[in-house]
Amino acid sequence: MRIHRYVKMTFRPEHVGQFIEVFNASKDKIRAFNGCLSLQLISNIEEPNILCTSSIWRDLESLENYRNSELFAETWKKTKILFAEKAKAQSYKLVDWLP
């Protein structure tokens, strides 16, 4: 079962660029992590200091392995200090899909 993971992050406006640097330094490693099928960074059109990562994982175990990894710990440590408010993470499974 594939897991779709969304993490909404609200940054202090002056720290958005710094977060993008952290993301760019980590994205290839995250995408190469065992079980990661996709990773994207999207920005809110009306509030550019709100960004969201959208990732797809092979299964819940793969996501949990990443969340318990040193790569996640290092990336999250650099990211969370830039927040204006607490991040909100949600995981979903696909219920229905039309090509």
C-alpha positions as CSV (number, residue, x, y, z in Angstrom):
1,M,0.0,0.0,0.0
2,R,1.5,3.3,-1.1
3,I,1.6,6.1,1.5
4,H,1.1,9.7,0.4
5,R,2.7,12.0,3.0
6,Y,2.0,15.8,3.2
7,V,3.9,18.1,5.6
8,K,2.6,21.6,5.7
9,M,5.2,24.1,7.1
10,T,4.8,27.7,7.8
11,F,8.0,29.6,7.9
12,R,9.0,33.1,9.1
13,P,9.0,35.0,5.8
14,E,12.7,35.9,6.2
15,H,13.6,32.2,6.5
16,V,11.9,30.8,3.4
17,G,15.1,31.1,1.3
18,Q,17.1,29.3,4.0
19,F,14.6,26.4,4.1
20,I,14.8,26.1,0.3
21,E,18.6,25.7,0.7
22,V,18.1,23.0,3.3
23,F,15.6,21.3,1.0
24,N,17.9,21.5,-2.0
25,A,20.7,20.0,0.0
26,S,18.6,17.1,1.1
27,K,16.1,16.3,-1.7
28,D,18.3,13.9,-3.7
29,K,19.2,11.9,-0.6
30,I,15.5,11.7,0.4
31,R,14.5,10.7,-3.1
32,A,17.1,8.0,-3.1
33,F,16.0,6.7,0.3
34,N,14.8,3.1,0.2
35,G,11.0,3.2,-0.4
36,C,10.7,6.8,-1.5
37,L,8.9,6.9,-4.8
38,S,8.4,10.7,-5.2
39,L,9.2,14.0,-3.4
40,Q,8.0,17.4,-4.3
41,L,8.1,20.8,-2.7
42,I,5.1,23.1,-3.3
43,S,4.3,26.6,-2.2
44,N,1.1,28.3,-1.3
45,I,0.1,30.8,-4.0
46,E,-1.3,33.4,-1.6
47,E,1.1,32.9,1.3
48,P,4.6,32.1,-0.1
49,N,5.9,31.4,3.4
50,I,3.7,28.3,3.6
51,L,5.3,25.3,1.9
52,C,4.4,21.7,1.8
53,T,6.4,18.6,1.0
54,S,4.4,15.9,-0.9
55,S,6.0,12.5,-0.9
56,I,4.9,9.0,-1.9
57,W,6.3,6.0,-0.1
58,R,6.2,2.4,-1.0
59,D,4.6,1.5,2.3
60,L,4.3,2.6,5.9
61,E,7.4,0.8,6.9
62,S,9.5,2.7,4.4
63,L,8.1,6.0,5.7
64,E,8.8,5.0,9.3
65,N,12.3,3.9,8.4
66,Y,13.0,7.3,6.9
67,R,11.4,9.1,9.8
68,N,13.7,7.2,12.2
69,S,16.8,7.8,10.0
70,E,19.8,10.1,10.6
71,L,19.0,11.8,7.3
72,F,15.5,12.8,8.6
73,A,16.9,13.9,12.0
74,E,19.6,16.1,10.4
75,T,17.2,17.7,7.9
76,W,14.4,18.2,10.4
77,K,16.8,19.8,12.9
78,K,17.8,22.4,10.3
79,T,14.2,22.9,9.2
80,K,12.1,23.2,12.4
81,I,14.1,26.2,13.8
82,L,12.9,28.2,10.8
83,F,9.1,27.7,11.5
84,A,6.7,30.4,12.4
85,E,4.3,27.8,13.7
86,K,4.3,24.0,14.2
87,A,4.3,21.9,11.1
88,K,1.4,19.6,10.3
89,A,2.0,16.2,8.8
90,Q,-0.6,13.9,7.5
91,S,-0.4,10.5,5.8
92,Y,-3.0,9.1,3.3
93,K,-3.6,6.0,1.4
94,L,-5.1,6.0,-2.1
95,V,-8.8,4.9,-2.0
96,D,-9.7,5.4,-5.6
97,W,-7.8,6.5,-8.8
98,L,-8.8,7.2,-12.3
99,P,-6.1,7.3,-15.0
